[in-house]
Amino acid sequence: MAAPLRIATYNVEWFNSLFDDRGRLLPDNELSGRFEVTRRNQIESLGIVFSALDADAIMVIEAPNQGSRRSTVKALETFARTFELKASRVAMGFANPTEQEIALLYNPDRIEARHDPQESAKAPRFDEVFRFDIDVDAAPEAIRFSKPPLELAVRADGHALRLIGVHVKSKAPRNSRTPAETVRIAIENRRQQLAECVWLRRRVAAHLAHGQSLIVMGDFNDGPGLDEYEQLFGHSGIEIVMGVDDEPKSRLHEPHARMALTQKVGISPSSARFWLAPQQQFFEALLDFIMVSPDLAARNPRWRIWHPLNDPNCLKIPELQEALLAASDHFPVTLDIEL
């Protein structure tokens, strides 16, 4: 019997800055985008983390840039070759202008993957325009993803899967100059974020209606109870994508999201750790998820957040713990499943 398939999602902060235009790593002592972390330190830390994950597929969020002078595929394949990862091939979809691509590193011995964008009348292709009324004025706005989700047709150990890699718009009101402007931008961003999640949900619902095995994974920049505007809009984006108000056969499953939904006080999982300068403190949030269709949930998969301060297996290995803290402001989430 084959070992369980391990699938991961990992947002790597400033991954693009670790490569030159020819896709070669830059292991020098220049500072990376990470605070007080050199490029050499971040590269070595990422090598430790990716090697420890030992995953058959990693949805890389904020992957190196794709453009006229740079190649996401070349950069990630160089990285995989440098650290001898079994996930050595790369699949990606629509490039975006933010220098933060979405790409899948995968193990070609167990997985076949190809970009396979879908479209329908209710949910166009993710590089196109979605018309949706986000401000309740009966006039639909034209919504565009700044980072179009990556849609993949996959065969894993002979099992057909649909994978969707996601990096939903941040709600943070950046570049605001006054309190009133902060509120206005925050609400605009929240509306855009929720519209992207509605668009994504419509694609999810179509796959589930056709009985397809589906995994939706990535950084949603959102979670139940994360901001004061959630009550204004009724649901978090995560709840919309999961379909919490739909019948069970139409819902996605994710135990960390379920914990956050049901545990209003007390313990709560987290997948990201940020330094907030005004408060001079680190704060944590649950932003990264791997959601699965009901048929995959029935296979009793095991989820894990590789949190360096909370996960006991990470705590036992100081080198891995330090690497996780230096590598990114997000931590990997994995799913182990037998297909």
N, C-alpha and C positions, 0 to 999 in steps of 0.2 A: 504494500500500500504506500502511495506517495505521501510525503510529509505534508502537513497543512500548508496551504498557500498563504503567504504573508503579504498583505497589501498595506501600504503606508501613505499618509499624506504629511507633507512637511513644508512649511513656509520658511524659506531661507532668506533672511534679511540681507540685502545688499549682495546677493550672489553675483550679480553682474559685475561688480567692481573687482572681483577676484580673477578676472580673465582679461587678456589683451584682445585686440581686434582679430587676431588669428586663432582665438579660442584656446590659447595657452594659459595655464595658471601662472599667477604672479606671487610666488611665495617669498615676498620681501618684507622689509620692516616698515614700509609705508602703512599709515593707518587705513584700515578698511572703513566702511560706513558704520561699523559697530563702534560704540563709544569705548575708546582706549583699548581697542583690539587691533593688532596688526593684521595685514593680509596673510602673513605666514601663520599666525596663530589661528585665524579663522579657518583657513584652508585645512590645517592639521586637525582642528577640532571637528570640522565637518567630515573629514576622513574617518575619524574615530566613531562619530555618530552613525554615518551611513554603514560602516563596517559592522557595528554592533547591531544595527537594525536587521541586517542580513535579509532584506526584503526581496520578494520576487517582483514587486512593482511599487514604485514610489511616485506619487503625484507630487511633482515639485511645483510649489507655488512661489512666485517671484523668481522664476528661472532666469538664466542669463538672456540678454536681449537678442532679438532677431531683427536684422535690418540689412541695409545694403553693404555694411562693412562687418557685421557680426553674425554669427550663426549659433543659435541655441543648441542645435543638435551637435555641432562640432564641440562646443564648450562642455556639454554634459557628457559626451562620450569620452572626451579627454579626462574629465574628472573620474568617471567610472574606471577607465583604464589605469589611471594613476593609482587608485586605491584597490584595484583588482576586485571590483564589485561584480557579483553575478548578474545584477540588473545593469546590463551594459549597452542595451539598445535604447533609442529615444523615439517617441512618437509625440508630435505636437500638431496643433491645429492652426487657427487664425492668429497671426501676430498682432500685437497691439502697440500703441505709441508710448506706453508708460515705462518701457525698459523692465517690465516685470511680466514675463511670459508664464504660461501654464504648459507644462510638459510632463510626459510620463517616461520615467526610466524603468525598463522592464527586463526580465530574464528571458532571453529567447529560447531557452531550453524547455520552458514551461508555458510561455505566453506568446500569442500572436496578437498584435494590436495595430489598428489602422484608424486614421481620422475618418469619421463617418458622420458629418453634420446632418441633422434632420430638420424638417420644416413642415408646417401645417398652417391652415387658415388661422387657428387660434394662437399659434406659437411659431413665428418665422424662425429662420436660421439665426443663430446667435450673433452673426456678424451683420445682420440686417436691422431693420427698425421694427419696434413693437409699439403699437398704439394702445395706450392705456390711460384712463382718466385718473391721475394721481392726486388731483386737488379738488375733486368732486364739484367741478363746474360744468359737467356734461360735455366737455370738449376734450377728447383724448389727446394726450401729449405724445410726442415722438420720443420713445425711449431707446437709447443705445447703450450697450455694454461698453464700458471703458476697457474691460478685459473679457472678451467673449469666452464663455466656458468651452472647455475641450471635450468634445463628444467622440468616444471611441467605440468601435466594434472590436470585441476581444474574444479570443478563445483561450481559456486557461485550463490546462489539463483536459482538453477536449470539451470543456463546458462553455457554451456561448454566454457571454456577459455583455451588458452595456455599462460603460464607465463614463461618468461626467465629472470633470475636474473644474472646480469653481473658485473664483476669487471675487466675491461680491464687493460692491463699492463701500468704502469706509464712510461712517456717519460723522466722523470728527469734523467740527467746524473750523478748518484750518484757514489762516489768513484773515480772520475776522478782526475788526479794529474797535468795535464797540459792543456792549452787551446786547443791544438790539440786533446788531448784525450777526452776532454769534447765534442767537435764537433763530433768526431767519435762515441762515446757512444750514444750521443743524436740522431744521424741519425740511428744507429742500433736499438735503442729503438723505434724510430718513425716507422721504417719499421716493426718491430714486432707488434707494436700497430695496425698499419693499416692492417696487415695480419690477426690479430685476428678479426678485424672489417669486413673484407671481408668474412671470415669464418662464422661469425655471420650473415652477410647479406644474405648469401646463404641459411641459415636455415630460416631466416625471409621470403625470397622470396618464399620458398617452402610452408610455412604455408599460406601466402597470396594467392598463386595460388590455394590452396585448399579451399579458402573461410573461413578459420578459424579465430575466434576472438583471437587477439594476443595482449599481453602487454609485452614489453621489458623494463626492468627497472634496475637501479643501477648506479654505478660509472664508467664513461667511461674514466676518466683521460684525457679528451679531450673536445674540443668545438670549434666552428668556430672562427678562428683568434687567437688561443691561443699561437701559437709559430711561429718562423720565418721559420720553415721547411714546413709549410702548402703549401706555394706557390710552393716549390720544388716538393711536392707530389700531388698537384692538389686539394685534398679535405681533410677535417678533417675526422676523424673516424666516428664522429656523422653523417655527411652527407652521408657517405657510408652506415651505418646501416639504416638510414631513407630512403635511395633510392631516393635522391632528383632529380636525373636525370631520374628516371623511370616514367612511366605513373601513373596518380593519384591513380588508384586502387591498385598499388603495393608499395605505399609509406606509411611510418609510420608518425603519427602526434604528434607533441610536440610543444606547443606554445612558451616555453622559448627558445628552440633551434631555432625556426623560427625567434624570435626577434633578437637573436644574429646573424643570417644569414643576416637579412635585415637591421639591425641598425648598421652601421659601425662606427658611432660616436654618442655620446650622451648617453642616458640611456641604461643600459644593466643589465639583471638579474644575480644574483650570488647565488651559493648554498654552497660555501666553503670559509673559511677564514683562511689564513696561516700567521704565523709570519716569516718574512725573516730577519735573524740576521744581514747580511751585511748591509742592508738598514735601519735596526731598525724601521721597519714598518710592519703593516698588509697589505696583499694584498688579493684580492678576485678573484674567478673564478667560472664559471658555469661548473660543472662537473657531476652533478647528474640529471638524466632524467627519466621520465616515458613516453614511446612512445606507441601509440596505433594504432591498425589497423583502416582502414577507417570506418568499420561498427560501431566500438566503438566511434570513433570521431563524428559520426553522432548522437550519443545520447547526445550530448552537455555536456560532462563531465567538471568538474571544477578542474583546477590545482592550486596548491599553494606551494610556497617555504616558509618554516617556518623560515624565516631569522629574527634573534632577533633585528636587527637594521633597517630593511626595511619594514617588514610586520606590518601593523598598529595594528592588533589584538595581535601580540606578544608584541608590544610596550606598549599596555595598561596593560599588566600583568607583573610587574617587576620580580616576582618570576620565571615566565616562561622564560623571557628574560635572566636572569642570568643563569638559568639552561641550556639553549641552548648554551650559551657561554662556560660553564664549561664542558658540556657533550661530545663534539666532535668538531673537526675542520670542519666537514661537518654539514649541516642542513637538516632536513627531507624535502622531497617533497611528497605531497599527491595528489591523484586523487579521486574525488567524482563522482560516476557514478551510474545511475539507470539502472539496467539490466532487 
